[in-house]
Amino acid sequence: DLAYLLFCIPFQSTVYMLPSWVLGTFICKFIHYFFTVSMLVSIFTLSAMSVDRYVAIVHSRRSSSLRVSRNATLGVGLIWLLSIAMASPVAHHQSIVHQDIINQTFCWEVWPNLQHK
């Protein structure tokens, strides 16, 4: 959440203040990719915490051998790896689109067709 606050909010605020995208292709891809990674990490972390609480309450006697810091570290690493991998299509399909009619540039998701989305 802190990384989202530092990396996504300042750049996303420019979308609302400026009429078109001026920050370039790399920032366009990175900001939307990092936003998706942050969202997935939050979702998976809350899910893992729910599973941990379930195991701690329902299987309290057997869970002490599973609920060690090594497994927690592995879980956090797995959460980040899954989030990074699952967000990669966003970085691939995010691009700069120029609208000639209104002469403005936008940072949009551009998919080859709706079946790929």
N, C-alpha and C positions, 0 to 999 in steps of 0.2 A: 504494500500500500504506500509506503514511503517512496519507493522507486517510481510508482505511478504518479505520485504527487510531484516528484522532481522532474521526471522526463516527459510525461504526457500532458499534464494540465497546461504548462506554459505554451506548448506548441499548439495544442487544441484550441486555446483561447484566441490564437491568431485567425483561426477559421471564422470566428464570429466577428472579429474586428476588421478584417480585410476583405475586400470584394472577391479576390481570387488568390490562388495558392502561389506563394512567392519563395518558399523555402527549399525547393529542389526535390529531385527524385529520391535521393537517399533518405532525407528526413521524412518524406511522404511514406515510404515503405517502412522505415524504422518505427515511427510513432504508432502506426496502426498495428504493426506486428507486436510491439512491446505492450500496447494496450490489450491485445488478445492474450498474450502470454500472462500478463498480470491477472486478467480475469480468470483464466484457466487455473492458475496457481491458487487463487482465492477459493475457487469452487472445489478443487481437489483437496486443499488443506482443510476446509470445513467438513468435507466428506470423511477424510481420514480421522479428524477429531471425533466425529460421530461414531465411527467404527471403534476407535480407541475407547471411548466412553462406554459403548455397548459391551465390549470385551471386559473392561474393568468392572462393570456392574454385574453382568450376567454370569461371567466365568471368572470370578474374582480369585479363586484359589489357583486356577491353572494359568491365569494371565500374567502372573509375576515373572515367569520365565520369558514371556514374549515381550513384555513392556519394558525393554531396556534401552539405554541411550543409543546403542549401536543400531538397533532396528529403527529407531526414530530418525537417525541420520540417514539410513538407507531409504526410508520412506520419503524424507524431504528431497533427497537426490532424485528419486524416481518421479516424484511430483514435478520437479523442475524439468527433467528430461522429457517426460510426457507432454508437458505444456509447451516446451520449445518445439518439439516435433509436430504437435497438433496445430500449432499456429503458423507453421511454415507456408501453407497455401495462401495465407493472407499477405505475407511479404511478397510472394511470387506474383499475385494477381493485383496488387495495389500499384497504380501508376498515375502519371500525370496525363490529364486529358484536356486538350484545348478546344474550346467551343468557338468556332469562327463567327457564328451569328452574333454573339454578344461580346466577342473578343476578350474572353476570360479563360483562365487556366484553373483546373480543379484537381484535387487529389481524390481519385475514386477507385473502387474495386472494379476491375474490368475482367470478366470471365469470358472464355471463348463462346459459351452458350449456357443456357440455364441448366442443362443436365450436368455440367461440371461443377456447379455451385454447391 
